């Protein structure tokens, strides 16, 4: 890993009405590192992910991604980020193949037929490449969203509950993809409220509670009992 974080979140605050959902969050993710962000429902995990992904602006604080400011230079941030939200962001009236081509066009590049076919094959959707996405199951739509990641070539990934809605084959593929992504120097920030496969990929565990990072710890050496105990001590206490 390099000394300089690829994602740097400093003093981020987000207020909705009179409620401060985030109240001074600071967190860093370095190249070759995956951080799993845990927290209870309503803790602000998805809000933080949206702020880092430039989908939402912070009330205060600074987010830098590859040195680009998320507010002042949002377009530059989007060019180096891959973002997969909890839902499947797909266009139902387009085919699977057309979705991938459209996404890459929005990112300023044209994907070749071979690249699109390989991306669909990676998530086991090559057989339905020409089918309208409206005919897909929720799990298939989720896999199509993940196929987009293989085409965007991001430096950092933001994932909200990345394994939700996937069958075992797709989960195994995603695990392998994320490990390879890290090994090539990518930075990964994953949001989850479960103790699932995300924790197997993670190098660090961060717990969000009370609007702040209540715990930031290396994952190595922590078994499931340790994680559950830490979660109870920090997330549930701060709820």
DAHU-V851467 format. One record per residue. PSI is psi in degrees with one decimal (999 if undefined). OMEGA is omega in whole degrees, -180 to 180 (NA if undefined). Layout:
BEGIN
psi	omega
PSI	OMEGA
PSI	OMEGA
END
This chain:
BEGIN
psi	omega
147.6	175
162.9	-178
-29.5	-174
124.8	179
143.6	175
-34.9	174
125.3	179
115.9	-180
123.1	-174
115.2	173
36.6	-176
131.0	179
137.3	176
122.7	-177
130.7	172
108.4	-176
-120.4	179
2.2	-175
126.7	175
102.4	179
-42.3	175
135.1	-172
61.3	178
46.4	-179
129.5	174
131.3	-177
145.4	179
145.3	175
123.6	-176
167.2	177
139.4	180
17.0	-174
144.1	174
130.1	177
125.6	175
121.9	-179
112.8	-179
157.6	177
159.5	-180
173.8	176
132.4	-180
5.9	-179
-18.6	180
12.4	-177
-51.3	-178
-35.6	176
-44.6	179
-42.5	180
-41.2	179
-34.9	178
-44.9	178
-36.7	-179
4.9	179
16.5	175
-26.0	-178
145.0	178
143.2	176
154.2	172
-35.8	177
165.5	179
174.9	-174
138.2	171
125.0	176
131.1	175
117.4	-175
36.1	178
-4.3	-179
134.7	178
129.1	-175
-21.0	178
-50.3	-176
-26.9	-175
53.9	-175
-37.2	-179
-40.6	179
-37.3	177
-45.1	-178
-28.7	-180
-22.9	-177
1.2	-178
144.9	165
130.8	-174
119.5	174
106.2	-179
179.7	-178
-34.2	176
172.8	178
113.8	-180
88.1	-177
163.5	178
109.1	-172
-29.6	-177
-3.7	176
158.4	173
169.8	177
-44.4	180
-43.3	-179
-34.7	176
-47.5	-178
-40.8	178
-40.6	180
-44.0	179
-43.7	-179
-34.0	176
-41.7	178
-28.6	179
5.8	174
19.6	177
161.8	178
123.4	179
138.3	177
163.8	177
-38.7	-179
-39.7	179
-44.0	180
-43.9	180
-40.7	-180
-39.6	179
-42.3	178
-37.5	178
-35.3	-178
-29.7	-179
17.5	174
43.0	178
10.8	-177
-29.5	-179
-21.0	-178
27.1	-177
-34.3	-177
7.9	-179
144.9	176
137.8	-174
-20.9	178
-20.3	180
-4.3	-176
151.1	170
168.7	179
-39.2	180
-38.4	178
-39.3	177
-38.5	178
-41.8	179
-35.5	178
-39.5	176
-40.5	179
-33.1	177
-32.1	179
-32.9	-179
-34.7	-178
-19.5	-179
-27.6	-174
-17.2	177
53.7	-176
159.9	172
-24.3	-180
148.1	179
137.5	171
120.6	-175
128.4	178
111.0	-178
59.7	-169
-26.5	-177
-1.4	-178
134.9	175
4.3	-179
145.4	173
175.5	-174
-37.6	180
-43.3	-180
-36.1	178
-41.7	179
-41.6	177
-45.0	-177
-40.7	177
-47.9	-180
-40.6	180
-44.0	-178
-37.7	177
-40.7	177
-41.1	179
-45.3	177
-43.1	-176
-22.5	179
10.4	175
10.0	179
154.3	176
140.0	-172
124.7	175
116.1	-176
134.8	176
134.3	177
154.8	173
12.7	180
172.8	177
56.3	-175
-147.9	-173
-24.0	178
-37.2	-177
-24.9	176
-28.1	179
-27.2	-170
143.6	171
-26.2	178
152.4	177
127.4	174
136.9	180
125.3	180
122.9	180
142.3	179
24.6	178
2.7	-178
168.0	173
109.6	-177
-24.7	-180
138.5	174
107.2	-170
146.5	171
145.3	179
-31.5	-176
134.6	177
-5.8	179
119.6	175
-179.4	-175
-39.2	178
-41.6	178
-46.1	-178
-42.8	179
-36.9	179
-43.3	178
-40.5	179
-45.4	179
-38.7	-177
-31.5	-174
-53.2	-176
-47.5	-176
-32.8	177
-34.4	-178
-3.3	-176
999	NA
END
